[in-house]
Amino acid sequence: MHLNATLTSIGRIETPFASPGDCPRNGRALDPAPLCRVHVDPAFQPGLQGIDGFSHLILVYWLHLAETPDLVFTPPFDARPRGVFATRSPRRPNPIGLSVVAFEGMEAPGVLKVRYLDCVDGTPLIDIKPYLRTTDAEPEAAMGWLGARPEGKNPAA
């Protein structure tokens, strides 16, 4: 079954990364993490009511500059081919990005200050959800083939 879906961008993301090659492999790779901004279009700004008070958010975005997906490829830090669904590669059949970000408050109406993003400047924003430590964290989650890496290091493939 194929789903014919339509997504609506609700805003755009402002980061210091001009191209996919400039982006860190994951948003927590840079220390200190740069301050980024999420610009929510005026039509969707009423949806931000009550967002203050959350320390972290989940941002869902469209990786509009991602290259054509390879369903199987060898990650740059691994010797074995892996399926795209066993990696965090941005080259996906549906290039949807997801990041848990630190929310540092509103800069202006419709402008959120966040840290820990890994997408290019101008990335279309699809959705914002509050991060809930009671339901979104799984400390005992198995990391598949990444868990076998030395010292449990996760390059966020």
Backbone as JSON, one array per atom type, in Angstrom:
{
  "sequence": "MHLNATLTSIGRIETPFASPGDCPRNGRALDPAPLCRVHVDPAFQPGLQGIDGFSHLILVYWLHLAETPDLVFTPPFDARPRGVFATRSPRRPNPIGLSVVAFEGMEAPGVLKVRYLDCVDGTPLIDIKPYLRTTDAEPEAAMGWLGARPEGKNPAA",
  "N": [[0.83, -1.18, 0.0], [0.59, 2.16, -0.87], [0.97, 5.34, 0.48], [-0.36, 8.4, -0.23], [0.57, 11.34, 0.73], [0.29, 14.62, 2.13], [2.35, 17.12, 3.33], [2.55, 19.92, 5.49], [4.54, 22.66, 5.84], [5.31, 24.24, 8.86], [6.91, 26.26, 9.51], [10.32, 27.45, 9.65], [13.73, 26.45, 10.14], [16.5, 27.91, 11.67], [19.89, 27.69, 11.47], [23.51, 27.54, 12.01], [24.55, 26.13, 9.89], [25.4, 25.81, 6.62], [25.32, 23.91, 4.59], [24.58, 20.39, 3.96], [26.97, 19.02, 4.45], [28.2, 20.61, 6.33], [26.85, 20.13, 8.65], [26.74, 18.68, 11.94], [27.23, 15.18, 12.78], [25.38, 14.4, 14.64], [23.19, 16.34, 16.71], [24.29, 16.68, 19.21], [26.98, 16.62, 18.99], [28.61, 18.85, 18.9], [30.4, 20.98, 21.07], [30.65, 23.89, 22.63], [27.12, 23.57, 21.98], [25.69, 25.2, 19.22], [23.52, 28.08, 19.34], [20.34, 27.93, 17.99], [17.52, 28.86, 15.97], [14.0, 28.55, 15.82], [11.6, 29.32, 13.62], [8.3, 29.92, 13.68], [5.59, 29.94, 11.53], [3.22, 32.65, 11.29], [0.48, 31.77, 11.12], [0.51, 29.41, 12.57], [1.38, 30.01, 15.08], [-0.44, 30.3, 17.31], [-0.51, 27.69, 18.25], [1.66, 27.44, 19.89], [1.02, 28.11, 22.43], [1.41, 27.63, 25.84], [3.83, 26.33, 25.68], [6.05, 27.29, 26.98], [8.06, 26.58, 29.79], [8.64, 23.94, 29.27], [11.61, 22.06, 29.12], [12.82, 20.72, 27.07], [12.28, 19.93, 23.63], [10.75, 18.12, 20.92], [11.64, 18.25, 17.65], [10.39, 17.99, 14.41], [11.32, 17.67, 11.11], [11.8, 18.44, 7.58], [14.18, 17.06, 5.56], [15.24, 18.68, 3.25], [17.41, 18.9, 1.53], [18.56, 16.46, 1.34], [20.23, 13.71, -0.17], [19.49, 11.27, -2.78], [18.12, 8.27, -1.54], [19.96, 5.41, -0.35], [19.17, 2.14, 0.05], [20.71, 0.17, 1.17], [23.9, 0.49, 2.49], [27.36, 1.18, 3.29], [28.17, 2.47, 6.29], [30.24, 5.36, 7.04], [31.92, 4.86, 9.22], [31.99, 2.2, 9.68], [32.53, -1.25, 8.83], [30.78, -2.96, 7.62], [28.0, -3.49, 5.41], [24.87, -1.81, 5.92], [21.33, -1.63, 6.42], [19.27, 1.15, 5.54], [17.27, 1.63, 7.41], [18.36, 0.74, 9.72], [20.05, 2.65, 10.5], [20.93, 6.1, 11.15], [21.01, 7.73, 9.01], [20.59, 10.63, 6.9], [19.74, 10.21, 4.35], [17.03, 9.01, 3.21], [14.02, 7.15, 2.32], [11.78, 8.78, 2.87], [12.71, 11.8, 3.7], [12.72, 12.6, 6.63], [13.56, 14.41, 9.44], [14.4, 14.26, 12.92], [14.79, 15.68, 16.04], [15.74, 15.88, 19.44], [15.71, 18.69, 21.28], [17.25, 21.22, 23.33], [15.29, 23.57, 24.87], [15.37, 26.95, 25.05], [13.7, 29.05, 25.51], [11.55, 31.77, 24.35], [12.45, 33.98, 21.78], [11.24, 35.99, 20.44], [7.83, 36.7, 19.44], [6.75, 33.67, 18.12], [9.33, 32.77, 17.64], [11.57, 30.45, 18.6], [14.23, 29.65, 20.79], [16.75, 27.27, 20.53], [18.93, 24.44, 21.15], [21.21, 21.91, 19.92], [20.68, 21.02, 17.31], [20.9, 19.46, 14.05], [20.67, 20.16, 11.36], [20.45, 21.85, 8.15], [20.57, 25.42, 7.6], [17.5, 27.02, 7.1], [15.9, 24.79, 6.88], [12.79, 23.16, 6.4], [10.26, 23.21, 8.85], [8.25, 20.74, 10.31], [6.82, 19.83, 12.57], [6.31, 20.33, 16.11], [6.84, 19.01, 19.27], [6.33, 18.53, 22.78], [9.02, 17.3, 24.74], [8.87, 14.54, 26.8], [10.11, 13.31, 29.65], [9.13, 11.16, 31.04], [7.91, 9.46, 29.21], [9.31, 9.53, 26.8], [11.94, 8.76, 27.12], [14.06, 5.97, 27.12], [16.03, 4.44, 28.94], [17.14, 1.85, 29.06], [17.19, 0.91, 26.5], [18.13, -1.18, 23.77], [20.92, -0.94, 21.55], [21.32, -2.19, 19.14], [23.43, -3.02, 16.39], [25.1, -0.85, 16.82], [25.6, -0.86, 19.52], [27.64, -2.66, 19.86], [29.93, -1.36, 19.33], [33.24, -0.1, 20.16], [33.57, 0.71, 23.58], [30.92, 1.43, 23.65], [30.47, 3.61, 22.01], [28.58, 5.88, 20.12], [28.21, 6.94, 17.02], [25.99, 8.02, 15.94], [24.84, 7.05, 13.46]],
  "CA": [[0.0, 0.0, 0.0], [1.31, 3.42, -0.9], [0.25, 6.47, 1.05], [-0.12, 9.66, -0.91], [0.37, 12.27, 1.83], [0.71, 16.01, 1.97], [2.87, 17.73, 4.55], [2.54, 21.37, 5.49], [5.58, 23.26, 6.65], [4.76, 25.2, 9.82], [7.94, 27.28, 9.75], [11.65, 27.11, 9.17], [14.75, 26.35, 11.18], [17.7, 28.73, 11.44], [21.09, 27.12, 12.08], [24.73, 28.06, 11.39], [25.05, 25.15, 8.94], [25.0, 26.23, 5.27], [25.15, 22.76, 3.7], [24.56, 19.14, 4.73], [28.33, 18.68, 4.86], [28.56, 21.42, 7.49], [26.08, 19.68, 9.81], [27.35, 17.61, 12.73], [26.58, 13.88, 12.6], [24.19, 14.53, 15.49], [23.15, 17.65, 17.31], [25.04, 16.75, 20.47], [28.39, 16.43, 18.69], [29.35, 20.1, 19.07], [30.44, 21.49, 22.43], [29.25, 24.07, 22.98], [26.15, 23.47, 20.89], [25.29, 26.56, 18.82], [22.13, 28.5, 19.51], [19.58, 27.92, 16.74], [16.19, 29.45, 16.12], [12.89, 27.93, 15.11], [10.65, 30.37, 13.24], [7.0, 29.35, 13.42], [4.77, 30.84, 10.72], [2.15, 33.28, 12.07], [-0.75, 30.98, 11.15], [0.66, 28.29, 13.5], [1.85, 30.5, 16.38], [-1.33, 29.97, 18.45], [-0.18, 26.35, 18.73], [2.76, 27.52, 20.85], [0.49, 28.45, 23.75], [1.71, 26.65, 26.88], [5.11, 25.65, 25.43], [7.03, 27.74, 27.96], [8.1, 25.66, 30.92], [9.28, 22.68, 28.85], [13.06, 22.24, 28.95], [13.23, 20.09, 25.82], [11.24, 19.75, 22.62], [11.05, 17.26, 19.78], [11.38, 18.94, 16.39], [10.29, 17.13, 13.23], [11.6, 18.55, 9.98], [11.99, 17.83, 6.27], [15.57, 17.19, 5.12], [14.99, 19.06, 1.86], [18.63, 18.8, 0.71], [19.09, 15.09, 1.42], [20.45, 13.04, -1.46], [18.7, 10.08, -3.05], [18.44, 7.25, -0.53], [20.5, 4.08, -0.62], [18.55, 1.28, 1.05], [21.81, -0.53, 1.83], [25.17, 1.19, 2.28], [28.33, 0.98, 4.36], [28.4, 3.74, 6.99], [31.65, 5.75, 6.96], [32.67, 4.44, 10.41], [31.72, 0.78, 9.87], [33.06, -2.06, 7.72], [29.73, -3.82, 7.08], [26.8, -2.82, 4.87], [23.71, -1.75, 6.82], [20.12, -1.1, 5.82], [19.01, 2.53, 5.95], [16.41, 1.66, 8.58], [19.2, 0.39, 10.87], [20.98, 3.76, 10.66], [20.32, 7.43, 11.31], [21.38, 8.48, 7.8], [19.56, 11.53, 6.39], [19.34, 9.75, 3.01], [15.95, 8.08, 3.52], [12.91, 7.24, 1.36], [11.09, 10.01, 3.26], [13.77, 12.45, 4.48], [12.2, 13.26, 7.82], [14.51, 14.53, 10.53], [13.82, 14.39, 14.24], [15.8, 16.0, 17.05], [15.38, 16.35, 20.77], [16.5, 19.91, 21.46], [17.08, 21.99, 24.56], [14.48, 24.76, 24.61], [15.87, 28.04, 25.88], [12.71, 30.12, 25.6], [11.13, 32.5, 23.16], [13.23, 35.19, 21.51], [10.22, 36.93, 19.97], [6.66, 35.89, 19.11], [6.96, 32.71, 17.05], [10.75, 32.43, 17.47], [12.06, 29.65, 19.72], [15.68, 29.44, 20.87], [17.02, 25.86, 20.83], [20.28, 23.91, 20.93], [21.37, 20.49, 19.57], [20.15, 20.68, 15.99], [21.87, 18.92, 13.09], [20.12, 20.36, 10.01], [20.93, 23.07, 7.48], [19.82, 26.65, 7.73], [16.37, 27.08, 6.18], [15.18, 23.51, 6.85], [11.37, 23.3, 6.7], [9.77, 22.63, 10.09], [6.99, 20.02, 10.13], [6.05, 19.72, 13.8], [6.95, 20.54, 17.41], [6.16, 18.29, 20.35], [7.12, 18.6, 24.01], [9.72, 16.08, 25.15], [8.42, 14.11, 28.13], [11.07, 12.33, 30.16], [8.41, 9.99, 31.55], [7.49, 8.56, 28.13], [10.2, 9.59, 25.63], [13.26, 8.22, 27.45], [14.17, 4.52, 27.33], [17.44, 4.25, 29.32], [17.59, 0.47, 28.87], [17.01, 0.54, 25.1], [19.26, -1.82, 23.1], [21.41, -0.13, 20.44], [21.61, -3.0, 17.96], [24.84, -3.13, 15.98], [25.88, 0.26, 17.37], [25.98, -1.21, 20.88], [28.85, -3.48, 19.82], [31.09, -0.5, 19.04], [34.12, 0.04, 21.32], [33.14, 1.57, 24.66], [29.54, 1.87, 23.43], [30.42, 4.89, 21.32], [27.53, 5.95, 19.13], [28.42, 8.08, 16.13], [24.66, 8.4, 15.42], [24.86, 6.78, 12.02]],
  "C": [[0.88, 1.24, 0.0], [0.42, 4.53, -0.38], [0.62, 7.71, 0.26], [-0.44, 10.75, 0.09], [0.84, 13.66, 1.45], [1.18, 16.52, 3.32], [2.8, 19.24, 4.39], [3.67, 21.85, 6.39], [4.93, 24.28, 7.58], [5.75, 26.31, 10.14], [9.26, 26.83, 9.16], [12.63, 27.15, 10.33], [15.98, 27.14, 10.74], [18.87, 28.1, 12.2], [22.33, 27.76, 11.45], [25.27, 27.17, 10.28], [24.51, 25.45, 7.54], [24.71, 25.06, 4.34], [25.09, 21.49, 4.54], [25.95, 18.73, 5.22], [28.81, 19.46, 6.07], [27.9, 20.93, 8.77], [26.86, 18.63, 10.61], [26.58, 16.31, 12.49], [25.35, 13.77, 13.49], [24.3, 15.85, 16.23], [23.92, 17.8, 18.6], [26.55, 16.63, 20.25], [29.22, 17.69, 18.93], [29.26, 20.57, 20.52], [31.26, 22.77, 22.43], [28.35, 23.98, 21.75], [25.71, 24.89, 20.52], [23.81, 26.83, 19.08], [21.48, 28.56, 18.13], [18.21, 28.52, 17.03], [15.18, 28.69, 15.27], [11.86, 29.02, 14.88], [9.34, 29.7, 12.86], [6.17, 30.38, 12.66], [3.61, 31.4, 11.55], [0.87, 32.45, 12.17], [-0.7, 29.86, 12.19], [1.1, 28.73, 14.9], [0.88, 30.28, 17.53], [-1.06, 28.59, 19.03], [0.97, 26.32, 19.72], [2.28, 27.83, 22.27], [0.76, 27.31, 24.73], [3.06, 25.97, 26.7], [6.19, 26.09, 26.43], [6.95, 26.82, 29.18], [8.65, 24.29, 30.56], [10.77, 22.95, 28.64], [13.55, 21.69, 27.63], [12.01, 19.9, 24.91], [11.7, 18.72, 21.61], [10.68, 18.06, 18.53], [11.39, 17.9, 15.27], [10.43, 18.04, 12.03], [11.88, 17.75, 8.72], [13.4, 18.11, 5.8], [15.58, 17.46, 3.6], [16.22, 18.98, 0.96], [19.24, 17.41, 0.74], [19.19, 14.48, 0.03], [19.54, 11.83, -1.59], [19.09, 8.96, -2.09], [19.1, 6.01, -1.13], [19.89, 3.18, 0.45], [19.57, 0.45, 1.8], [23.09, 0.22, 1.49], [26.09, 0.87, 3.45], [28.56, 2.33, 5.03], [29.88, 4.08, 7.01], [32.51, 5.26, 8.12], [32.5, 2.95, 10.68], [32.24, 0.02, 8.66], [31.98, -2.89, 7.03], [28.59, -3.0, 6.49], [25.65, -2.9, 5.87], [22.52, -1.22, 6.03], [19.84, 0.29, 6.37], [18.17, 2.59, 7.21], [17.12, 1.21, 9.85], [20.24, 1.48, 11.13], [20.19, 5.05, 10.9], [20.67, 8.32, 10.12], [20.25, 9.42, 7.38], [19.04, 11.12, 5.01], [18.32, 8.63, 3.15], [14.87, 8.17, 2.45], [12.03, 8.46, 1.61], [12.06, 10.76, 4.18], [13.25, 13.3, 5.63], [13.27, 13.24, 8.9], [13.77, 14.72, 11.84], [14.95, 14.67, 15.22], [15.14, 16.35, 18.36], [16.31, 17.53, 21.04], [16.25, 20.5, 22.84], [16.36, 23.27, 24.19], [14.89, 25.85, 25.6], [14.95, 29.25, 25.89], [12.43, 30.78, 24.26], [12.01, 33.74, 23.01], [12.29, 36.34, 21.12], [8.98, 36.09, 19.69], [6.95, 34.97, 17.91], [8.4, 32.32, 16.8], [11.26, 31.74, 18.73], [13.56, 29.54, 19.64], [15.92, 28.0, 21.31], [18.49, 25.54, 20.6], [20.18, 22.42, 20.58], [20.7, 20.11, 18.26], [21.27, 20.21, 15.07], [21.38, 19.07, 11.65], [20.59, 21.7, 9.45], [20.01, 24.25, 7.74], [18.7, 26.67, 6.68], [15.57, 25.79, 6.08], [13.7, 23.73, 7.2], [10.98, 22.53, 7.97], [8.42, 21.98, 9.84], [6.16, 20.0, 11.41], [6.94, 19.99, 15.0], [6.13, 19.77, 18.43], [6.98, 18.49, 21.62], [7.78, 17.25, 24.27], [9.29, 15.77, 26.58], [9.34, 13.01, 28.64], [10.39, 11.07, 30.66], [8.01, 9.01, 30.45], [8.46, 8.52, 26.96], [11.58, 9.01, 25.89], [13.16, 6.71, 27.7], [15.62, 4.2, 27.68], [17.98, 2.85, 29.07], [17.45, 0.0, 27.42], [18.28, -0.08, 24.53], [19.64, -1.0, 21.87], [21.83, -0.96, 19.25], [23.09, -3.1, 17.67], [25.69, -2.0, 16.51], [26.34, -0.02, 18.8], [27.24, -2.04, 20.95], [30.09, -2.66, 19.54], [31.93, -0.35, 20.3], [33.58, 1.07, 22.3], [31.73, 2.11, 24.46], [29.41, 3.18, 22.7], [29.41, 4.85, 20.2], [27.76, 7.15, 18.24], [27.11, 8.57, 15.52], [24.6, 8.26, 13.92], [23.52, 7.07, 11.4]]
}
